[in-house]
Amino acid sequence: MRAIAVSEYGATPAPMNLPRPEPGPGEILVKLVAAGLNPLDWKIADGMLKDSVDVPFPLILGQDGAGVVDEVGEDVTRLRHGEQVYGAFLDAERGLGSYAEYALVRDDGPVARMPEGMIYTQAAAVPTASTTALAMVEEARVDTGQTVLVVGATGGVGQSAVQLAARTGAKVIATARDDMAGTMRRLGADETVDHSKGDLNRQVLAVHSDGIDAVLDVVSDTTAVEHIAQMLRPGGTYVSTTWAVNPDAMQARELRGVNYQGKPTAELLDRLSDLIDAGALRVRVEHEVPLEEAAEALAANRAGGARGKTVLRV
């Protein structure tokens, strides 16, 4: 089967012809139509798992994907042949990922039926980004009447976080340059702030002089987090996906700091499907590229500045 893989950590991802995996008991083989690209993918290629997982090479990249159940192993009961599904397919211990024509996932793993009416390229953009956003909003305990700042709002996680936070009834401030401000407001942001136009804290506090209740941050380093956290009221929460929060230092200031690592689950995916079906969550695909152009797409993602999700057409 066609796949994009690396032959060693640090190698350039390249097209390869690799054996099609076969489903064992309790496993599902999915014929993928699209694969979603995440920063996690190039981080793994760089060696993020080097000290924690014994990875075989070649290693197929990619976590997110959408396709059709092609074959099921013994004892599979939740999904059937021919069903349209989406989920997270990375199995690094076996060298398998979603940048391929076929992928394996356990019947009790992070896979679910696709939202009705959603096309494969949109569905492939959902699993990691939107489950992370949903979990961040819930981890921050965002509620009606609160003021929430989403830092890194224009990327895949950020766009979902803006929508899901707004859905709680909170007032949402999104970081965005002028050319994305309209998009952020259409997704539910009440205000936007442009970090390229000066100090973020100064801009936010000019409108919210008594501070804000929560920060959902998908991009900042430790120095930036310490600065942005100064806007939080006592009792406020800072959730970071870059693991840049010092929870003890936050607690000393009567704040709650959370470092969150996203992990898609079938339950979260089912909840997202319901939200998408109800029109409460939209996923914006910025780029669609052929599978063979994965290396270039990963390099562009590494450079930053995403305005939505990139999806590979398998």
Beta strands, then each sheet from edge to edge (+ up, - down):
strand 1: 2-6
strand 2: 14-17
strand 3: 27-36
strand 4: 59-60
strand 5: 64-72
strand 6: 84-88
strand 7: 102-106
strand 8: 111-113
strand 9: 147-151
strand 10: 171-175
strand 11: 191-193
strand 12: 212-217
strand 13: 232-240
strand 14: 256-259
strand 15: 285-290
strand 16: 309-313
sheet 1: 2+ 1- 4+
sheet 2: 7+ 3- 5+ 6- 8+
sheet 3: 7+ 3- 16+ 15+
sheet 4: 11+ 10+ 9+ 12+ 13+ 14+
end
